[in-house]
């Protein structure tokens, strides 16, 4: 049985992270308006100070909760301020979660301090990761991998210091030959070619990257270079989703909670109360809606926490990470949309952050596997179907 009674140290860090999120919230509108603008040095320093305070608490003597579970708890707090700004100070991108999940101790020491993005999607495919066409060829003379291909929609592709690139070492062998490689930005042959203009998460850049005969050391590969079949069709690089999906889901939780808490506060200012000790038949439509949204957010949170706790216990969490990602992405989207509606014209205006939260949260139902893909994964695993049997 998984216990979510957090240690005093984690609760203290959670409180500190929530206080830091208020600062992120105060500057989030500016970076939403000024997409692609570098974060001001004084703001970076403030965010780093807040991040250091949280890390200092986690380093104190005494029992600690698991690494990934603590990460998703703190990421929810940070995301309630802004889902992307905090990454500029914490050096934590999606690639870092992949490194934390599958890298060797030596690789964690080499790459763990870098801000790492993750590059999967290509112009020729989106959800079908088996269609990866970026290649990685081993030059036996120099013991280097040579990468060639194009990646699009790379979150933090400009800001990051390294990119975890998915590439195939043998296209004829399908999914089993897809591996992930750490490519530092200083390597020759990696070029940023485009920055996207987006609906939401505008404080983070989204880039296209070209790899042209990009050479990296042999030991920049995450996991084994050996190509072999595995049960369930999930091997090597695909296991990183088990680590990254709880992180993305916790981002959705933070944004949705910010919207819900703000909306509930505004309704309370207008004289609406939210009694938890009355039957649902005696509540107004608005009261029922807020309580229903709170219940959905709590349900999503428990699924996400379960998937992270399983990862900390070295248990296979592919089913649970997809369930949490699917529930959190969908719940956040619906909650933020309803909050805008409940706030009326002001909710739709730029005077409040509600409309920004609605735009920011939508990405959580898309990247790291769309909600529809998550449902397919869940159904396949529960029913025992292969991807060919259930598409």
TAMOSUL-V429939 format. One line per field, one symbol per residue. ss: DSSP state (H for helix, E for strand, C for the rest). psi: psi as a letter, one per 20 degrees, with the letter a starting at -180 (. if undefined). A space follows every 10 residues. Layout:
ss=???
psi=???
This chain:
ss=CCCCCCCHHH HHHHHHHHHH HHHHHHHHHH HHHCCCCCCC HHHHHHHHHH HHHHHHHHCC CCCCCCHHHH HHHHHHHHHH HCCCCCHHHH CCCHHHHHHH HHCCHHHHHH HCCCCEEEEC CECCECCCHH HCCCEEEEEC CCCEEEEEEE EEEEECCCCC CEEEEEEECC HHHHHHHEEE EEEECCCCCE EEEEECCCCC CCCCCEEEEE EEEEEEEHHH EECCCCCCCC HHHCCHHHHH HHHHHHHHHH HHHHHHHHHH HHHHHHHHHC CCCCCCCCCH HHCCHHHHHH HHHHHHHHHH HHHHHHHHHH HHCCCCCHHH HHHHHHHHHH HHHHHHHHHH HHCCHHHHCC CCCHHHHHHH HHHHHCCCCC HHHHHHHHHH HHHCCCCCCC C
psi=pppkoqqhgg hghggghhhh hhgghhihhg ihhmpipqpq ghhggghhgg ghgghgghiq qrqqrqghgh ghghhggghi gpihhhhhhi koahhhhggh hiqrhghhhh ihiqoprpog qrhiqehnii jpipqoppoh hilqpopprp prlopkhghr iqpoppqpin hijbhhjprq pooqiiqpip ppiqpqprga liipqorqpp oolopqqgji poaqipoqqq qijordhhih hhhhhhgghh ggggghhggg ggggghhhhj jprmpjjqqh ijqrgggggg hghgghgggg ghgghghghh ghjkqpkggh hhgggggggg ggggghghgg ghibhhhirj hrighghhgg hhhijfrkor hhhghggggg hgikqrhhho .
